[in-house]
Amino acid sequence: MSVEPILEIDNLNISFFVRAGEIPAVMDFSCKVMPGETMGLVGESGCGKSTVALGIMRDMGNRGKIVGGSIKFRGRDMGEMSEAELRDIRGSKIAMIYQEPMASLNPAMKIGKQLMEVLIIHEKVSKDEAYKRSVEMLESVKLPDPARVMGAYPHQISGGQQQRIVIAMALLSKPDLLLLDEPTTALDVTVEAGIVQLIKELARETGTSMLFISHNLGLILETCDRITVMYSGEAVETGEVHEVFDNMRHPYTQGLFNSIPLPGADKNSRPLVAIPGQLPLPMERPHGCNFGPRCEHYIESECNAGPISMLEVDGQDAHRSRCVRIDQIDWAAEPERPLVSDPATPGDVVLDVRDLKKYYDVAANQMFGGGETRTVKANESITLQARESETVAIVGESGCGKSTLAKVLLGLETATDGHVMLGSVSIGDTEVGDRSTKTVASVQMVFQNPFDTLNPSHSVGSQIMRTLEKFNIGTDQDDRRERMLKLLDLVKLPRAFAERMPRQLSGGQKQRIGVARAFAGQPKLVVADEPVSALDVSVQAAVTELLMEIQREAKTTMLFISHDLSVVRYIADRVVVMYLGHIVEQGTTDDIFAPPYHPYTEALLSAIPIADTSVVKKQIVLEGDIPSALNPPTGCPFQTRCGHKSEVDNGLCESQMPPVKEMPNGHAIKCHLSDEQLAKMEPVISFSSKEEAVS
C-alpha cells in the first residue's frame, strides 16, 4: 500500500468575504487521510467542519475563498488545478454525501437516470452498461427490488432508502476519497446503524478513504480510525480514535464528553456538565486560545498571550493538542457536578391512557375523491400511565405512532376509541378548540425545532406575555411582564433578552424560550417531542438539565418523545417502546435496558452509538424498513424484521397478535417468545472489564 496520503491539508485558511469585510471561517487547519483510512471530524455547529469539506470540493460559492495553505489530493495541489480538472475529479475521484439526501437528488428525475448520469458523464460508458452497473450498486447498498427503484422518483421511497441511493451514487465511480457530512443525522437510529454498517463494508471492499463529519462521538468511535476535533475554525486535538477517547488532552474535547450521557451517567448522582458560554463570533475571537473564555483551566497570561500552535502529546505518536497547559492540567480529575440533593419522587397518576385507538380513513384517490377507502391504525390499544414528577419516555422509529399519541394528548386529534384522563378530566375525545383554558394550559409542548416555533416579527418577551395572556395568568400587563421576566430567570436567560427578536438568538437560546413558554401556564403535563435532537451536544446537555430542574421544582409530568436511547436512559424514569402503532414493551428504565428484551427493543439498544471504548455491543442490524401502517403485516407487527421469529413454533408470529407478558415491577413485553426463551437473552451492552463497568 502506498504511503502517500490520499488527502493532505496543510495550514488551511478559508475566509468568506461579505459587506462587513473578511470573516475567517477556518484557520491553520491541517490533517492527513491515508489510503483506506477514515478520519472523523467533530465539533459544534459553526466550528468549520463543513467548510473544510466544501473547501476540498472547491464548492464555497462566490464569497468563500482559500486565503492560505494547501489541499493536496494524491500529492497534487488542488489549488493549481484548472476548473476542467476539478470538474473531472469531483464526483469521480472525490465524492460527497450530504446530510439531507433530497439535497442531492433531483425530485423531477427518476432514480435510475440520476445514477446512470454519474457513469455516463465521468466514465463515458454506454447506457446499457450504466444501467447494469447502477442496478448492481443498488444491490450492494441492500435496496430491495433494484429494478423497481430504478424506475421510481425520489419521493416514492423512504428517507433511509434515499440515503442509500445517495451512497450508491457517490460510490458508483469508485472514488479514492469519500466526504460524508452528517450522513445519518436525519435517520432513525436503526436505519443509521444499517447505513453505518453499509458504509464501513463498502469502504473496506473498495479501499475508499473517508472524511466523516459528525457531531456524534459514538458514531465516530464506531466508524473512524483517527479523529480531529474542531473548535471555532481551528483543529484543537487530533490523533488515533482510541488515544483521543481514552487520553483526551484538550479541555474542549473533555467538555464534549462531559456533555453526553455515557453509561454510568445518572441525572441525580452523576449529572451532565454542559460547556459554559457559547462559540465566539468570528470577529470576536480572542487573541490567544479561542476556547479560553469557556475553559475552566484558563489563565490569561498563558492562554491569551498569542496564537497557539498544535503541540505534541508526550508518548503518543501523532496525538496533538492546541493547549499550552497540557502538562499542567490534571486530566483524570472529575469535573464539578451540580448534584441533585432532593430528587423528585413520583406522586399520583396524572395521565391515564386506557386502550387508546386512533384510526385514519384514507381514500385511495384522496385529492379528487373516490376509490377504495383504507384504514391507517396509527395507535392500536395504547395503555400507559404517567405520575406526577415522573418522566416517561416514548421511543421508536419514525411512523411508530409516537407523534400521533402526542397529538391526541394535545387535542390536535381526537381518539377513535379508548380513554385518556388528565387527572379527573377526560381529554381524549375533546379537540383543543373545545377544551377549557385551564385544560389547554395543563398540557403543553416543547417542540423539536426551536427555529420554527417563534414568530420572527415579535420580540421574545412579547411572545411569552401573549402566552400568559391567553391562559388568563396575571392581573394586568405589568404583572405579566414581571412573570415573563421571572420565566426568563427560570430558563437562565438574561432579562435583557425580553427585547430581542428570535433571529438574535442561538438555537439553544430559542429552545430555552420554547421551554419558558411551555411552562408559562403551570402545566401538569409537558410533552417534549425530540426537544434536544436539533441542538449541539453541549447545548443538549444544558437544555436537558434545565428541563429536569424546572420539572423538579414544578412537579410536572413529562412525556419525553425521542429516538436517542442514550438521552432516554439518562433522563427517563420509565420507558414505553412503540412499533407500528403498538406498545411492544414498557417498564422502568433499568428494566428496559437489561434483558429480557422485546426483540425490537434489543435491536434499538444495539443501534445506539456509544462514545465509550470500554463498551462491547452485540451487533443487530434490522433488515428492511418499518412496514406501512396502510398495509401492516398479519400477526405480530414486528415479525417481518424479527431475528427471533424462527424460535417460535407453528407460525404463531405470522398468524396471531402476541399476548402481553406481565413481568415484575410493571415490566410488560408483547411477544410470542416463551418465558424460558426471554430469560436466555444476553445483554446487548456490556463492558470489557468489571472495573470499567462499575466506574
C-alpha positions as a printed Julia matrix, in Angstrom:
695×3 Matrix{Float64}:
   0.0     0.0     0.0
   1.24    3.47   -0.9
   2.45    5.6     2.0
   1.42    8.77    0.15
  -1.68   10.36    1.73
  -4.88   10.39   -0.32
  -5.64   13.81    1.18
  -3.16   16.18    2.79
  -4.34   19.53    4.17
  -1.61   21.86    5.39
  -2.24   25.12    7.31
  -5.53   25.7     5.5
  -7.2    29.11    5.91
 -10.65   29.79    4.43
 -12.45   33.14    4.66
 -15.81   34.46    3.49
 -15.9    37.98    2.11
 -19.11   39.86    2.94
 -20.17   43.5     3.1
 -18.78   43.8     6.63
 -15.38   42.56    5.48
 -13.4    39.32    5.71
 -14.74   36.63    8.05
 -12.19   33.86    8.79
 -14.05   30.52    8.9
 -11.13   28.05    9.04
  -7.65   28.89   10.33
  -4.41   26.92   10.45
  -6.15   23.6     9.77
  -4.04   20.55    8.95
  -4.86   16.87    8.58
  -3.96   13.79    6.55
  -6.09   10.91    5.32
  -4.11    7.81    4.35
  -5.25    5.13    1.85
  -8.13    3.06    3.27
  -8.31    5.25    6.39
 -11.35    7.03    7.86
 -10.77   10.4     9.53
 -13.51   11.74   11.81
 -14.14   15.48   12.04
 -16.15   16.58   15.11
 -17.2    19.81   16.79
 -20.17   22.11   17.41
 -22.18   23.82   14.67
 -20.24   26.75   13.25
 -16.8    25.33   14.06
 -15.85   24.94   10.38
 -16.3    21.19    9.7
 -18.49   21.55    6.6
 -16.4    24.49    5.37
 -13.34   22.18    5.28
 -15.31   19.66    3.17
 -16.59   22.37    0.83
 -13.03   23.7     0.56
 -11.86   20.27   -0.59
 -14.65   20.18   -3.19
 -14.0    23.86   -4.14
 -17.71   24.48   -3.61
 -17.69   27.63   -1.46
 -19.77   29.94   -3.66
 -18.77   33.42   -4.73
 -17.91   34.66   -1.24
 -15.75   31.81    0.05
 -12.05   31.74   -0.73
  -8.97   29.79    0.35
  -6.63   32.52    1.61
  -3.77   30.37    2.85
  -2.36   26.87    3.0
  -2.87   23.98    0.6
  -5.07   20.96   -0.1
  -3.29   18.12   -1.88
  -5.13   15.19   -3.43
  -2.85   12.24   -4.17
   0.17   14.55   -3.81
  -1.11   17.22   -6.19
  -2.07   20.71   -5.02
  -5.74   21.22   -5.92
  -5.2    24.99   -5.96
  -3.08   24.54   -9.08
  -5.72   22.52  -10.94
  -7.83   24.06  -13.69
 -11.64   24.17  -13.48
 -11.83   21.36  -16.05
  -9.53   19.16  -13.93
 -11.54   19.89  -10.78
 -14.79   19.02  -12.58
 -13.26   15.75  -13.69
 -12.19   14.85  -10.14
 -15.45   15.87   -8.42
 -17.93   13.02   -8.44
 -15.37   10.52   -9.75
 -12.18   10.61   -7.66
 -13.7    12.65   -4.8
 -17.38   12.17   -3.91
 -19.52   13.73   -1.19
 -22.58   12.53    0.72
 -24.62   15.34    2.26
 -26.74   15.39    5.41
 -30.09   15.71    3.63
 -30.44   13.15    0.8
 -33.07   15.19   -1.04
 -30.5    17.98   -1.43
 -28.56   15.6    -3.71
 -31.49   14.08   -5.63
 -33.48   15.77   -8.39
 -37.17   15.32   -7.49
 -38.2    15.54  -11.17
 -35.85   12.77  -12.42
 -36.18    9.04  -11.97
 -33.56    7.49   -9.7
 -32.17    5.27  -12.46
 -31.41    8.23  -14.72
 -29.65   10.08  -11.89
 -27.44    7.07  -11.12
 -26.64    6.36  -14.77
 -25.65   10.0   -15.27
 -22.61    9.55  -12.99
 -21.15    6.77  -15.14
 -22.11    8.27  -18.5
 -20.51   11.65  -17.65
 -17.4    10.51  -15.78
 -16.61    7.17  -17.44
 -18.27    7.67  -20.85
 -19.89    4.21  -20.71
 -22.92    3.17  -22.74
 -26.46    3.44  -21.38
 -26.77   -0.33  -21.13
 -23.52   -0.62  -19.17
 -24.52    2.31  -16.94
 -27.9     0.68  -16.21
 -26.31   -2.68  -15.4
 -23.73   -1.18  -13.04
 -26.35    1.04  -11.36
 -28.53   -1.99  -10.61
 -25.5    -3.86   -9.22
 -24.68   -0.89   -6.96
 -28.29   -0.77   -5.68
 -27.92   -4.46   -4.79
 -24.63   -3.62   -2.99
 -26.36   -0.99   -0.84
 -29.01   -3.62    0.01
 -32.03   -1.96   -1.59
 -34.9    -4.39   -2.26
 -36.11   -4.76   -5.87
 -33.45   -2.59   -7.59
 -35.3    -2.64  -10.93
 -38.36   -1.03   -9.32
 -36.19    1.55   -7.52
 -34.5     2.47  -10.81
 -37.9     3.43  -12.23
 -39.09    5.32   -9.13
 -38.9     9.02   -8.27
 -37.12   10.07   -5.01
 -40.4    10.92   -3.22
 -41.64    7.35   -3.75
 -39.07    5.81   -1.4
 -38.31    6.27    2.32
 -35.65    8.58    3.81
 -33.36    5.65    4.62
 -33.66    4.36    1.06
 -32.98    7.86   -0.32
 -29.76    7.99    1.68
 -28.75    4.58    0.29
 -29.35    5.95   -3.23
 -27.03    8.89   -2.48
 -24.37    6.48   -1.14
 -24.74    4.34   -4.27
 -24.37    7.47   -6.43
 -21.21    8.51   -4.56
 -19.62    5.04   -4.81
 -20.55    4.27   -8.44
 -17.31    5.61   -9.89
 -15.2     4.02   -7.11
 -13.84    7.29   -5.65
 -10.5     7.43   -3.86
 -11.92    9.82   -1.25
 -15.45    9.96    0.15
 -16.59   13.01    2.16
 -19.56   12.35    4.46
 -21.23   15.4     6.02
 -23.55   14.19    8.83
 -24.93   11.46    6.52
 -27.18    9.83    9.14
 -28.42   12.78   11.25
 -31.94   12.79    9.76
 -32.38    9.0    10.02
 -33.84    6.71   12.66
 -31.27    5.08   14.93
 -31.93    1.6    13.44
 -31.61    2.92    9.87
 -28.48    4.81   10.94
 -26.94    1.58   12.23
 -27.62   -0.14    8.9
 -26.22    2.78    6.87
 -23.06    2.99    9.01
 -22.5    -0.77    8.7
 -23.04   -0.48    4.94
 -20.56    2.4     4.54
 -17.92    0.5     6.53
 -18.37   -2.66    4.46
 -18.29   -0.85    1.1
 -15.26    1.24    2.09
 -13.46   -1.94    3.17
 -14.3    -3.68   -0.13
 -13.34   -0.75   -2.37
 -10.44    0.62   -0.3
 -12.02    4.09   -0.31
 -10.64    6.63    2.17
 -13.2     8.71    4.08
 -13.55   12.04    5.86
 -16.52   11.52    8.21
 -18.06   14.75    9.58
 -20.32   14.27   12.62
 -21.24   15.72   16.0
 -21.98   12.18   17.26
 -18.91   10.94   19.14
 -20.31    7.4    19.4
 -20.63    7.23   15.63
 -17.05    8.47   15.24
 -15.79    5.71   17.56
 -17.63    3.05   15.54
 -16.54    4.24   12.09
 -13.21    6.09   12.26
  -9.53    5.22   12.63
  -8.44    8.75   13.53
 -10.2    11.88   14.76
  -9.76   15.65   14.52
 -11.71   17.84   16.95
 -12.52   21.35   15.67
 -13.45   24.47   17.61
 -14.1    27.95   16.22
 -12.39   27.27   12.89
  -9.32   25.5    14.32
  -8.27   21.91   14.91
  -7.79   21.67   18.69
  -6.96   17.97   19.04
  -6.11   15.14   16.68
  -4.91   11.55   16.94
  -5.98    7.92   16.75
  -9.57    7.49   17.93
  -8.75    5.31   20.96
  -5.86    7.59   22.0
  -8.07   10.68   21.95
 -11.07    8.97   23.6
  -9.03    7.42   26.4
  -6.42   10.18   26.86
  -8.02   13.43   25.74
  -5.68   16.39   26.07
  -7.78   19.44   25.27
 -10.4    20.98   27.59
 -12.89   21.31   24.71
 -12.7    17.6    23.87
 -13.19   16.84   27.56
 -16.14   19.24   27.65
 -17.82   17.42   24.75
 -17.53   14.08   26.57
 -18.9    15.56   29.82
 -21.93   16.81   27.86
 -23.09   13.42   26.54
 -24.92   10.74   28.55
 -22.43    7.87   28.59
 -23.14    4.63   30.51
 -22.87    5.45   34.21
 -24.38    8.93   33.89
 -27.24    9.5    36.34
 -29.49   12.55   36.41
 -29.31   12.73   40.22
 -25.89   11.4    41.28
 -23.83   11.94   38.11
 -25.49   14.7    36.03
 -24.16   16.03   32.74
 -21.89   19.07   32.7
 -22.6    21.5    29.87
 -19.83   23.65   28.41
 -20.47   27.21   29.69
 -20.83   30.13   27.28
 -21.07   29.99   23.52
 -18.92   29.69   20.42
 -17.31   33.13   19.78
 -18.37   35.1    16.72
 -15.65   35.06   14.01
 -14.95   38.78   14.51
 -14.74   38.44   18.31
 -12.25   35.6    18.68
  -9.65   36.01   21.47
  -6.04   36.88   20.67
  -4.83   33.54   22.03
  -6.85   30.37   22.73
 -10.29   30.52   21.09
 -11.71   28.22   23.78
 -10.26   30.33   26.62
 -13.48   32.24   27.59
 -15.27   28.89   28.16
 -12.39   26.95   29.75
 -12.14   26.27   33.49
  -8.34   25.96   33.18
  -7.9    29.38   31.53
  -5.03   31.59   32.69
  -4.91   34.97   30.93
  -1.14   35.4    30.9
  -0.53   31.94   29.41
  -3.6    31.22   27.29
  -4.13   34.66   25.76
  -0.53   35.7    25.16
  -0.7    34.99   21.42
  -1.71   32.46   18.74
  -1.33   28.84   19.86
   0.0    26.08   17.6
  -0.72   22.36   17.78
   1.62   20.71   20.31
   2.66   17.06   20.55
   1.29   14.94   23.39
   4.15   13.16   25.18
   4.45    9.45   24.49
   1.69    9.28   21.85
   2.62    9.33   18.18
   0.51   11.65   16.03
  -1.58   12.8    19.05
  -1.51   16.6    19.17
  -3.41   19.31   21.04
  -3.78   23.1    20.76
  -3.39   23.7    24.51
  -0.41   25.39   26.17
  -1.28   23.89   29.57
  -1.22   20.19   28.58
   1.37   19.32   31.24
  -0.26   21.42   34.0
  -3.85   20.09   33.89
  -4.98   17.04   35.89
  -6.76   15.25   33.05
  -8.03   12.45   35.31
  -9.84   14.86   37.68
 -13.63   14.6    37.75
 -15.5    17.8    36.81
 -17.63   19.51   39.44
 -21.17   18.25   39.02
 -24.26   20.02   40.42
 -25.59   17.04   42.39
 -29.34   16.83   43.0
 -29.92   16.89   46.75
 -33.69   16.42   46.57
 -34.6    14.02   43.72
 -38.2    14.08   42.52
 -40.42   11.29   43.84
 -43.28   10.2    41.53
 -46.68   11.04   43.01
 -50.25   10.29   41.96
 -51.22    9.32   38.42
 -51.6    12.47   36.27
 -52.05   10.88   32.84
 -54.02    7.64   32.42
 -54.36    6.24   28.89
 -56.53    3.14   28.52
 -56.87    1.09   25.32
 -56.42    4.17   23.12
 -57.03    3.7    19.4
 -56.5     6.31   16.69
 -57.5     5.37   13.15
 -57.46    7.42    9.96
 -59.6     6.63    6.92
 -57.61    7.33    3.76
 -59.13    7.29    0.27
 -57.05    5.71   -2.49
 -57.54    8.92   -4.51
 -57.79   11.43   -1.69
 -57.16   14.53   -3.85
 -60.16   14.01   -6.13
 -62.24   11.64   -4.0
 -63.41    8.16   -4.9
 -61.54    4.91   -4.83
 -61.25    2.36   -2.07
 -61.09    3.73    1.5
 -58.4     2.16    3.68
 -57.78    2.48    7.4
 -54.48    3.52    8.94
 -54.18    2.26   12.51
 -51.77    4.88   13.86
 -52.33    3.91   17.53
 -53.62    0.48   18.49
 -54.64   -0.39   22.08
 -52.27    2.06   23.8
 -52.31    1.73   27.6
 -49.91    3.66   29.82
 -49.74    5.82   32.94
 -47.57    8.76   33.94
 -47.3    10.09   37.51
 -46.59   13.49   39.0
 -42.87   14.46   38.71
 -42.23   11.4    36.53
 -40.53   11.36   33.12
 -41.94    8.74   30.77
 -40.03    8.3    27.52
 -41.7     7.08   24.33
 -39.24    5.6    21.85
 -39.45    4.0    18.42
 -38.74    4.61   14.76
 -40.5     7.19   12.6
 -44.01    6.03   11.79
 -44.48    4.04   15.02
 -47.24    6.35   16.33
 -45.34    8.49   18.87
 -46.39   11.84   17.4
 -49.99   10.68   16.85
 -50.24    9.9    20.56
 -48.86   13.37   21.34
 -51.45   14.97   19.03
 -54.29   13.2    20.85
 -52.97   14.38   24.22
 -52.7    17.96   22.94
 -56.16   17.91   21.37
 -54.88   18.29   17.81
 -56.53   14.92   17.11
 -59.32   13.05   18.9
 -59.2     9.38   19.85
 -61.15    6.86   17.78
 -61.71    4.73   20.88
 -60.43    4.33   24.43
 -59.99    6.76   27.33
 -57.43    9.49   28.06
 -57.68   11.04   31.53
 -55.68   14.07   32.68
 -56.27   13.9    36.42
 -60.07   13.67   36.63
 -60.71   15.31   33.22
 -61.36   13.21   30.11
 -59.44   14.76   27.17
 -59.18   12.01   24.55
 -62.35   12.91   22.63
 -62.1    16.72   23.03
 -60.37   18.88   20.4
 -58.13   21.69   21.62
 -60.65   24.34   20.49
 -63.32   22.81   22.72
 -61.11   22.42   25.8
 -61.26   24.86   28.66
 -58.42   27.38   29.04
 -57.3    25.57   32.21
 -57.1    22.21   30.37
 -55.17   23.71   27.44
 -52.71   25.29   29.88
 -52.38   21.94   31.68
 -50.98   20.14   28.59
 -48.14   21.98   26.86
 -45.43   21.03   24.38
 -41.74   21.64   23.75
 -41.16   21.16   20.03
 -38.25   19.54   18.21
 -37.2    22.51   16.11
 -36.76   25.75   18.09
 -36.3    27.73   14.86
 -39.9    27.26   13.65
 -41.77   27.8    16.91
 -41.19   31.53   17.43
 -42.79   34.37   15.47
 -39.89   36.2    13.75
 -41.82   39.52   13.81
 -42.3    39.77   17.59
 -39.86   40.12   20.47
 -39.2    37.15   22.71
 -40.75   38.84   25.75
 -43.99   39.74   23.95
 -44.43   36.13   22.82
 -44.14   34.81   26.39
 -46.5    37.54   27.63
 -49.05   36.58   24.98
 -48.98   33.0    26.31
 -49.68   34.31   29.83
 -52.5    36.48   28.46
 -54.14   33.57   26.59
 -54.07   31.47   29.77
 -55.51   34.32   31.9
 -52.42   34.42   34.09
 -51.6    37.78   35.68
 -53.81   40.71   36.64
 -52.53   43.26   34.08
 -49.68   43.87   31.62
 -47.25   44.98   34.34
 -47.92   41.81   36.31
 -47.49   39.67   33.17
 -44.26   41.44   32.31
 -42.87   40.64   35.77
 -43.94   37.0    35.37
 -42.31   36.91   31.93
 -39.03   38.19   33.38
 -39.18   35.53   36.1
 -39.68   32.89   33.39
 -36.51   34.16   31.68
 -34.76   33.78   35.05
 -36.18   30.24   35.26
 -34.65   29.22   31.92
 -31.38   31.01   32.81
 -31.51   33.75   30.18
 -30.68   37.44   30.86
 -33.74   39.64   31.33
 -32.43   41.89   28.53
 -33.35   39.08   26.11
 -37.02   40.12   26.51
 -36.45   42.86   23.93
 -34.57   40.66   21.45
 -36.04   39.24   18.25
 -35.79   35.47   17.61
 -33.18   35.99   14.86
 -30.83   37.42   17.51
 -30.85   34.17   19.49
 -28.87   30.95   19.03
 -30.6    27.58   18.66
 -30.11   26.71   22.32
 -31.44   30.11   23.45
 -34.52   29.69   21.24
 -35.2    26.3    22.77
 -34.96   27.84   26.24
 -37.65   30.34   25.18
 -39.72   27.37   24.0
 -39.32   25.78   27.44
 -40.27   29.07   29.16
 -43.42   29.31   27.05
 -44.36   25.68   27.72
 -44.05   26.16   31.5
 -45.74   29.61   31.5
 -49.2    28.12   32.08
 -48.01   25.97   35.01
 -48.85   22.73   33.16
 -49.49   19.35   34.72
 -48.14   17.54   31.64
 -45.39   18.65   29.24
 -44.95   16.72   26.0
 -41.34   17.13   24.85
 -41.04   15.96   21.23
 -37.34   15.4    20.45
 -36.55   18.66   22.32
 -32.75   18.4    22.06
 -32.18   16.49   18.8
 -31.63   19.68   16.74
 -29.04   21.07   19.19
 -25.28   20.65   19.6
 -24.16   18.18   22.28
 -23.05   20.85   24.77
 -26.33   22.77   24.28
 -28.24   19.47   24.55
 -26.76   18.92   27.99
 -27.71   22.43   29.16
 -31.31   22.19   27.87
 -31.72   18.63   29.24
 -30.55   19.7    32.71
 -32.78   22.78   32.52
 -35.87   20.71   31.66
 -35.25   18.39   34.61
 -34.55   21.22   37.03
 -37.81   23.01   36.15
 -39.68   19.72   36.27
 -38.41   19.01   39.79
 -39.43   22.47   41.01
 -42.87   22.46   39.36
 -43.53   18.71   39.95
 -44.58   18.46   36.3
 -45.12   15.17   34.5
 -43.06   14.9    31.31
 -43.69   12.73   28.28
 -40.32   12.63   26.51
 -40.53   11.52   22.87
 -37.17   10.53   21.42
 -35.26    8.1    19.23
 -31.99    8.78   21.12
 -31.84    5.97   23.67
 -28.69    7.38   25.29
 -30.64   10.51   26.32
 -33.64    8.35   27.27
 -31.52    6.16   29.55
 -30.29    9.29   31.31
 -33.5    11.3    31.66
 -36.38    8.8    31.88
 -37.88    7.06   34.91
 -39.97    4.76   32.74
 -39.79    3.86   29.03
 -42.5     2.92   26.53
 -41.3     1.24   23.3
 -43.64    1.6    20.29
 -43.66   -0.17   16.94
 -46.21    0.33   14.15
 -48.84    1.78   16.5
 -48.39   -0.85   19.25
 -46.66   -0.7    22.6
 -44.33   -3.7    22.41
 -42.58   -3.15   25.75
 -42.78   -0.84   28.75
 -41.24   -0.69   32.19
 -38.72    1.15   34.34
 -35.6     2.4    32.57
 -33.47   -0.22   34.34
 -35.81   -3.0    33.17
 -35.85   -1.8    29.56
 -32.04   -1.57   29.35
 -31.43   -5.04   30.8
 -32.56   -8.45   29.48
 -35.1    -9.85   28.88
 -35.98   -7.56   25.98
 -38.6    -7.47   23.28
 -36.66   -8.32   20.07
 -37.35   -4.79   18.78
 -36.0    -3.2    21.97
 -32.93   -5.42   21.64
 -32.34   -4.07   18.11
 -32.86   -0.45   19.26
 -30.29   -0.86   22.04
 -27.8    -2.43   19.62
 -28.15    0.59   17.33
 -27.12    3.17   19.97
 -23.68    4.64   19.13
 -21.84    4.88   22.48
 -18.7     7.03   22.83
 -17.01    4.7    25.33
 -14.09    2.45   24.35
 -14.87    0.02   27.19
 -18.35   -0.77   25.83
 -18.86   -4.02   23.93
 -22.07   -4.18   21.9
 -23.99   -7.04   20.36
 -24.42   -6.3    16.64
 -28.06   -6.47   15.46
 -28.9    -4.69   12.2
 -32.59   -4.74   11.26
 -33.28   -5.66    7.65
 -35.81   -3.6     5.72
 -37.9    -0.57    6.66
 -40.8    -0.34    9.08
 -43.91   -1.65    7.22
 -46.61    0.74    6.04
 -49.42    1.41    8.5
 -51.76    1.17    5.46
 -50.77   -2.45    4.96
 -49.47   -3.83    8.28
 -48.25   -7.44    8.48
 -50.52  -10.13    9.91
 -49.89  -11.42   13.42
 -47.08   -9.68   15.28
 -46.36   -6.24   13.78
 -42.59   -6.83   14.14
 -42.47  -10.33   12.61
 -41.21   -9.17    9.17
 -37.95   -7.88   10.72
 -37.58  -10.06   13.82
 -34.41  -12.1    14.29
 -36.06  -14.37   16.88
 -39.08  -15.46   14.78
 -37.51  -18.84   13.97
 -37.53  -19.67   17.71
 -41.35  -19.69   17.8
 -43.21  -22.8    16.53
 -46.42  -23.21   14.49
 -46.17  -19.89   12.64
 -47.67  -18.03   15.59
 -45.77  -14.83   14.77
 -47.33  -14.6    11.29
 -50.86  -15.52   12.33
 -51.61  -14.2    15.83
 -51.12  -10.95   17.71
 -48.81  -11.71   20.66
 -50.12  -11.58   24.23
 -48.73   -9.04   26.73
 -46.45  -10.84   29.19
 -46.56   -9.25   32.64
 -43.15   -9.26   34.34
 -42.14   -7.97   37.83
 -42.22   -4.2    38.61
 -44.81   -3.41   35.93
 -42.46   -4.56   33.14
 -44.53   -5.81   30.17
 -43.43   -7.4    26.85
 -45.75   -8.07   23.89
 -44.13  -11.16   22.32
 -44.7   -14.84   21.45
 -41.3   -15.89   22.88
 -41.69  -18.13   25.92
 -40.57  -17.08   29.4
 -37.64  -19.51   29.1
 -36.54  -18.02   25.77
 -36.77  -14.48   27.12
 -34.78  -15.45   30.21
 -31.91  -16.73   27.99
 -31.41  -13.33   26.34
 -27.92  -11.87   26.76
 -27.15   -8.2    27.46
 -26.78   -6.09   24.32
 -24.42   -3.64   26.03
 -21.58   -4.98   28.2
 -18.15   -3.79   29.32
 -14.65   -5.05   28.57
 -13.85   -5.31   32.32
 -15.72   -5.31   35.62
 -13.79   -2.31   36.9
 -14.9    -0.23   33.91
 -18.49   -1.35   34.29
 -18.57   -0.29   37.94
 -16.94    3.07   37.22
